[in-house]
Amino acid sequence: MNKNFMTMTAAMVLAASAAHIEPGVAAEIIGKQEVTFKDGRLTPEALWAMGRIGSSSVSPDGKRIVYTVSYYSVKANKSHTVIYIMNADGSENTLLTTGAASEMEPAWIKGGQKIAFLTSEGGSSQIWEMNIDGSGRKQLSNYEGDIEGFRFSPDGSKVVFISQVKYGKRTSDLYPDLDKASGMVIDDLMYKHWDEWVQYVPHPFVASFDGNKVGQATDILQGEPYESPMKPFGGIEQIAWSTDSKQIAYTCRKKTGKEYSVSTDSDIYLYDIENKQTRNLCKEDATDKNMGYDTNPKFSPDGKRIAWQSMERDGYESDRNRLCVMDLKSGQKTYVTESFQSGVDDYCWAPDGKTLYFTGVWHATSMIHSTNLKGEVKQLTDGMYDYASVAVLNDKQLLTKRHSLSAADELFTVSLKKKTEVVRITKENDHIFSQLNLGKVEPRWTKTVDGKDMLSWVVYPANFDPNKKYPTLLFCEGGPQSPVSQFWSYRWNLQIMAANDYIVIAPNRRGLPGFGMEWLEEISTNYGGHCMDDYLSAIDDIAQEPYVDKDRLGCVGASFGGYSVYWLAGHHNKRFKAFIAHDGFFNMEQQYLETEELWFANWDLGGPYWDKENPAVQRSYANSPHLFVDKWDTPILCIHGEKDYRILASQGMAAFNAAKLRGVPAQLLVFPDENHWVLKPQNGILWQRTFFNWLDRWLKDKK
């Protein structure tokens, strides 16, 4: 279930709430919000008032940057994505979007004279272009379906774009006289994914471009029932042009049904536009037929090499993401980040083609690193931040997006001089953050039950007084292998918990990246093991502080964090006075049969619960939270989205029902129209209000 949440969250939010404007229909433009806060307290409304920086693109001469920001209207329950342009130093920042339709995915074309982008202004999502001052808007494509992402070839004569194609047979295909029937006849697995019934899959299309319009498109996967890019979160980053504009590299897992549901074995394919032949780059080397995820190809500037992110083992979606470089002439592959014992999250080539820059988590922060083709890795940045992306600005600077537990995303430049200099070039939310009084964030190291050192982040209330006693929350991370780094969230935000006068401790327990592979992998088939001990070690450690009220401890989490809450509810020995579980699985046997991505359950749980001869499997299912409901004695709030097809809402409902039948105070918050997250503004605020009402009810003094 672990994904790159920095990129996927933005994509899912836009997909869920971006404004779609019908032609000729006037609509209110959702733009930057000027808001005032009297007491400096971070609120749900403040979070939804913030602009959220998305994708960015550097002009060919390195002098300008275009980027997107999404704005939200709680009243309208929608978002609007706009395009800005600025000089590379952040000066002359100008809004280019003027209409009510969202404009996304800006890219430089025609040698930097024009900006291409996606908009549904004409009724469907198509490729448009405009001058760099926002004038001269013109629709370039007129494809019959929606275009979801695009890239023009280096020579400007072609474009590759993503669009959905029909998958499988509909009921009306089987029975033409039942064209209004809503039932679906299903014969194989992977019939649902994330939050949809799988009736379409994305394909890459290639088309000519004469400078005025996009020509007839050819489906690169014509007749093939596979996804490229891969669902549910893949985008145009999974497709790349060769430098000579003659080939397209794409990511694909050429599997369907049951075979798809149990495997993460995707590959990088090279498609020749002229002869329409395809090569599988990952399986050409008989000595290194990589069987895990291979994604996100990028050609070197000289076209001699291609790089991609590569996981080694099939079925292990949280395996370490290595950076693989292939020499296209010899076919030789080199893994150039082997000395970095964590995963590569984003990367780019240096202009000389001999160096690559990448981001990756180590010790609870995500930094920018460099590696040469020999695999010599150097860390370029430091501090209590997460660098979420990396791109070349020019031969002396990188462009990056950065956030922290105390700051939302902004764009920065990173110099490549001997002494690295980092400069912020956007100020998207300064007008909001300047009014906020945020809490102090500190690292805290704790000894685990087996004598190891564990790092947690502690966030204190803004006006923290060490002479007072505070209710304190244990934050349980999801994933289960997602890092507790310097993340910024618009819902699971640790600063908003502190703003409500809670101390928060967020441990990097067993199973999280950034502390070596042994620490990462100890969680697999051992959900009730040291990862749970680590949670209790963290809360017990901070509870020794005189400013922590031991009688007012709470425990909150989502996804695997939700499982953790359910499990701890039966094992906490009266430590906690309130629990909140969001989208957690409660009955592991049922979860195995309900989830769609079975590779996850097979790896993390060891396999199906009926494998009675496998001790690892039996250990996993023996730690199903539903087996310990007889020990539940603490108020619990269960939250779930009914469009969550990864962990079905029946899990949250069952946990709530169990608590009520046991006589334990409980509340259920169900979102019929939300998936594994809560993406709509009004639902997001309802979530926050319910969250804090529940905690305040049980953890704060009654007045």
PyMOL commands that set and color helices and strands:
alter all, ss='L'
color gray80, all
select helices_A, chain A and resi 5-17+44-49+110-112+171-174+176-178+236-238+257-261+430-433+494-499+517-521+530-542+560-569+588-594+598-604+615-621+625-631+649-662+681-699
alter helices_A, ss='H'
color red, helices_A
select strands_A, chain A and resi 52-58+64-73+78-87+94-95+103-109+114-119+126-131+138-139+149-152+158-166+192-193+196-197+200-209+214-219+239-241+247-252+267-272+278-280+294-299+305-310+322-327+333-335+346-349+355-362+365-372+377-379+386-387+391-394+397-404+407-415+422-424+441-447+453-459+470-476+503-507+548-558+578-582+636-641+666-671
alter strands_A, ss='S'
color yellow, strands_A
deselect
rebuild
show_as cartoon
